């Protein structure tokens, strides 16, 4: 049975919040310096398909206000093995413990990431595959019906991609007229329009590549289910959470992009994982 989101005490720092907002808006990065008085882990935020790192803005600001060093990972969305290898390179530059947070397809990436400094995984409405499973296979409409991520909402385009055949690849994206009702029905039209403007397409192969050995078999994991999700059915999220995060599963009444519509709830679960 799912729990309500944990509510640790919050201490806000206007300076930290301002710095993070500045980094996000100017550099597309978020980094809060570690406090000399604490030994808090670095939180690395990994976005999923049809989004970029800007979706983490409010969560990153709140984490920094609570004294957590924060980094963003610019997920290429090319496939779990490719993307996790790049993530591992970034993690190798971080000293001390790390909490990995993945949203949506970003969950498949952190599942395939193996770094000895990672002390917790956090899945936010995310894929948490077992070895051999793949994203499209998990979205089986017979076993777990309810996803609206289908044509004509889901469309394809050919893109330049050095990882693809002859420098090209086929990517999927959500069409403008369907974006809000599928991806983020609980945000305002203006916020959804901004999210659409930041949308990154994902390689089709990213949905078809079998996952490797899951990091959640060894790393303590937390899961936040989005109860109103129209991309990954909530029942599928609960199933994956029962394997990857038993006893550490929470729910929020939110659409797929809960990190945008419910950043406080997302932050609480991340902090709970960081405190272990």
N, C-alpha and C positions, 0 to 999 in steps of 0.2 A: 504494500500500500504506500502511496506516495506521501511524502511529508510536506509541510508548509516550508517555505523558504526560510533559512536561518537568518537571524537578525542580530549580528554582532554589533557592539557599540561603534559609533562613527565619530571621528574627530576630523573636522574639515580644516584645510589650510588654503586660504585664498591665494597665497603665492604659488603653491604647488598646482592648484587648479588652473591658474592663469598661465603658468609656464607650459603645462601640457596642452592647453587649448592653442597656445601660440605655436608649439611644435607641430601639432596636427594640422593647423590651417596653413602654415607656411612651408613645412618640410614633409608633411605626410607621415611624420614619425611622432612617437611619444616616448619620452624617457624622463623618469623622475630620479634624481640622485638618491642613492641609498643613505638612510640616516645612520650616523655614526653610533646612535644610541640603540639601534635595533639590528636584528639579523633577519629581516624579512626577505623572503625569496623574491626573485625577479619574476614578474608575470609577463608571459609572452602571449599575445593575442593573435590568433590565426583566423582570418576571415574565410568564408566559403565562396561558392559559386554565386554569380549574379550580384556581386558586391565587391567592395574594396575595403581597405583599412579604415576609411573615414567613418564607417558604421560603428566603430569602437570608441568614438570620441568621448561620449558621456561616461562610458564605463572606465576608460583610461583616466579621465579626469578625476572620477571618484576614487579609484584605486590610488592614484598619486596623492590625493588629499589625505588618504589614510596611511601614507608613508611607504607605499609599495613602489619599487622601481618597475617601470613598465616599458616594454618594447612591443612594436608591431612587426608582423611578418607579412611582407607583400607576396601573397600566395600567387604563384604563376597559373594555377588551375590547369596544369598539363597532365597530371596523373599522380597517384599516391607515391610511387617510388621516386619519381623525379622531384616532386615538391617536397617530400620529406627529407631527401638528401640535401636540398638547399636549406631547409629549416635546421637540419643538424649542423650545417656550417655556421649558421648564425648563432646557435646555442653554444658552439665551441668557443665563442668569444666572450661568453658570460661567466663571471666568477660567482661561485656560490650556488645555492639551491634555486631551482626553477619550477614554476607552475605553468604548465602548458594549457591553453584554453582554445578550443576549436569550435567554430560555429558551422553547422551544416556540413558541406563537404570538407571543411577544415577539420572535422572530427576524424575523417578517414586519414588525413595527413598526420595528425598527432598520434593516431593509432599505429602508424608505420614509422614513427620517430622513436629512436632508441638512444637516449643520452643518459649517462649515469648520474647527472646532476638533477634530472627531473624527479621531483618528489611527489607530484600530483598531476593528474589529467583532469580537465574539466570540460565536459561536453555540453554545449548549449544548443538544444534542438539539432543535434549533430549525428552523423553516421559514426557508429562504433563497430566496425565489421570484425567478424571472426576471420581467421586465416582462410583464404580461398574465396571469401564472399566479395561481392562487388556492389557498387552503389545501385546500379540499375536492377540487379537481381534482388536486392533488399526491398526495392520499391515495387514488389510484386503485387499487382492489384487484386489478385485472388486471395492471397494470404493477408495482406494489409491494404484494404481499399481506402480511398479517400484523397489520394494525391491529385491535385489539379495541374501538376506540371506536365502537361500534354499538349500536343498541337491542337489548335493553332496558337495557343499561348506560348509554347516552346517553339522557337524557330531556329533555323540553322544558317550559318554563313561560312564562307571560306576566308581564312585569315592567314597572314604571314606568320610562320612559326618555325624557328630553326630546329625544333624538336620533331617536327612532322616530316612526312615524305616530300622530298623535293622542296623543302622549305615552306610547305603549306600544311594547313590542318583544317578540319571541320569543327567549328565551335557551336555550342548552343547558347541561346540567350532568351530572356523573357520579353515579349513584345510590349511596347509601351502601354497599349490599351488594357493589358491584362496584369501589369506589374503589381499595382497596389492590391487588387482583389486576391491575388495569389500569394504574394511575398510578404505584404505588410498591410493587411486590411485594417489594422488598429492604429495607424498613424494618419495624420492629416494629409490631404492631397498635396499640399506644398512640400511636406517632408518626403512623401513618396516620390514626388517629382525629382527632388534632390538625390534621393537614393537611386532612382533610375539613371540620372545623369552620371552617377559613379559606378554604374553596373559594369562588371568585367565578364566577358563571355568565358565559358569553360569548354575545354576540349572534350569531344564525345568520348574519346578513349579514357578520360578520367573517370567516366561512369562505368566503364567496362573492364578496367584493369583489376585483376584479383588482388586482394589485400594480402600482405605478408603477416608474419607472426605479430599478434596484437600486443602493444606495449601495456595495455590494461591488465594483462595477465600477471604482470609483476608490479606495476605502478598503481598505487591507490587512486581511485577515480571517483568523480562526482558527476552527476547528470541533472540538468534542468530541462524538463519536458515543457514544450509549448502546447498547451491544451487546445488551442484554436488553430493549430498548424495546418496549412493547406498545401504544403510542399512535402514534408515528411509526416505521414499520419501519426497522430499521438500514440496509437496502439503499437506502431513499429518502434517509436522512441522508447516506450516503456519496456518492450521486449529487449531491445539492445541494452537499456539501462540495467535490466535484471541480470545481465551477464557481466557487464563492465563495471557497474557501480552499485552492487547490492548493498542496501542499507544507507546509501548516499544519494538517493533519488528524490528530487523535489519537482514541484510543478508550479507553473505560473500561467495565469489566464491571459495568454498572449498569442499573437500570430507567429509566423516563422522567425521574423527578425526581432525577437524579444530583446536583443541587445540595444535596439533603437527605441522600442516602445516601452520597455520595462528595464532600463539600465540599473535601477536600484536593486531589483530582485536578482539580476545577473551578477551584480557586484557582490551581493551577500553570499551567493554560492561560491564564488571565487575566493572570497575571504575565508569562508568556512574550510575550503580545501587547503588554502595557504596555512591556516592555523592547525590543520591536521586533526 
